[in-house]
Amino acid sequence: MLEKLSLIKANDKNQSIVKELGNLIRMRELGITELKVEDGKNLCASIEKMEHLCSLYVNSASKEEYLDLNYVTNSPQLINSLILGGRLEEIPVWICKLNSLSKIELKWSKLQNSPLEALQALPSLKELHLCDAYTGTVMEFSAECFSELKMLEIEQCNRLNKVVIQERALPKLQKMTIKKCDSLVMVHVTKNLLSQLEQVLVPQDLISIIKG
C-alpha cells in the first residue's frame, strides 16, 4: 500500500482526491497543494485515518486562500514535520497536541494573534519557521518556552516592530534568523542567549540587550 505521496494537486481536475486520500491508511508522507477552504473537512477526515503519518505538507490554492483544518479530533501522533502554507484564522488545536512534532513551518498564515502561545509547549519542537505568519506588532518569547527549540526563523512579518526574548526562554536555541520584517526596530535578547547562539542572522543595529 502507498506510504509516500510527496505532492498532489487538489484542483478542479482532482475534485474527489482529498476524500479518497483517507483510503491510504498507511501513508507516512503526504504533500498536497492547491487546497481550497471547502476541502478542509475532507482533508481532516483523511488525516485522521493515517495513523502512520510522519510528514504533512499542505499548501492552499493561493496566499489569500484560507486553510480550514479545525476538524481533526484524533490526530496522528507520529507527525514530526508539518508545513502549512495559507491563511489561518487560528492555529488548529490538534496541532498543539502533536507531542512528536519537531519541525513546523507556517507560511502566509497572517494570524492576528501570536502563534507563540499555541506552540510554545510542544515538547519535541526543534525548528520553528514563521513566514508572513503574524500580523501583530510584538512577538514575545516568555520564560521557559520552547524548551527544545534549536532553530528559529522569522521572515516577512511586515507589521512586526519588536521581538522580545525573555530570560530562560529558548534555552537550547542554536540558530536565530530574523529577516525581511520591514517595520522591525528592536530585538530584545539576553546576554546569555547571545552567548549560546552558534549563528545569529539578525541586523546588529536592531539587537538590544535586556539588563537583568
Buried (B, 14 or more C-beta within 10 A) or exposed (E): EEBEBEEBBBEEEEEEBBBEBBEBBEBBBBBBBBBBBEBBBBBBBBBBBBEBBBBBBBBBBEEEBBBBBBBBEEBBEBBBBBBBBBBBBEBBEBBBBBBBBBBBBBBBBBBEEBBBEBBBEBEEBBBBBBBBBBBBEEBBBBEBBBBBBBBBBBBBBBBBBBBBBBBBBBBEBBBBBBEEBEEBEEBBBBEEBEEEBEEBEBEEEBBBEBEE
